[in-house]
Amino acid sequence: MTFLRELLGLLVPVECAGCGLDDVAWCPSCAHRLAGGLWRCEDRAPRLDRLDGSGPLPVWTLADCTGHVRRAVIAWKDRGRLDLTRPFAAALARAGGALGADLGAGPLLVVPCPSTAAARRRRGGNLVDALATGLADGLVTGGVPAAAAPVLARTRGHDQVGLGARERSRNLAGHVRVPARHVARLTGRPVLVVDDVLTTGATVAACRSALERAGAHVVGAVTLASTPRPHGAPRLPPRPGDSQGDPWPGRVVRGRVRG
């Protein structure tokens, strides 16, 4: 097997999708960037606020979408590096075990954000489905009954890449829905939304609205990574129960989630 791997490496050179290290798809150093536990990041996403005064949805993430993590996510989504699906899903599985007790809800449905039909064709499916499955497995390991449930669909709209906050919201407006065959499964159920990267929050907000229209109770969202807050952008005011002095309320510390 070693000989075959070496031969394959000569024919199709492999490098770490994050740092470019030769002969490894995802090196330990880059993997460590997704191993620090989940932390709260909703104060980075202006489109998570709602006009009904309910405030932004709690969102947890594993890493800043910068540097090696950003490079790897782009390679995974847009450059055919499907060999990253397993380690990315495994990172969320490990983190999910610590998140379950903090949510205080179950059994949970873990719902991936949907992709456009064009993106699914280009990528060979909705990559976020695997992240949802990994997170659900982690929740089960942590003692919370959970199952991945790809119940959302995108009806129209374009990919979100390169769009600003307003454009993302307009692109998604009315285009995320729950097909009728899934409504009965969602009614009254607690739901956790999963996406690859939190940018403006428009995608998570659109998914939340569609799920709530179908009768689900959306308790939060989890992403693999989060775009840093723009320089100078204000933080959201603290919510009851958040640590006033903690710049990252909700960071996992020694397996427990604060906040």
Order of alpha helices (4+ residues) and beta strands (2+ residues): alpha-alpha-beta-beta-alpha-alpha-beta-alpha-alpha-beta-beta-alpha-beta-alpha-beta-alpha-beta-beta-beta
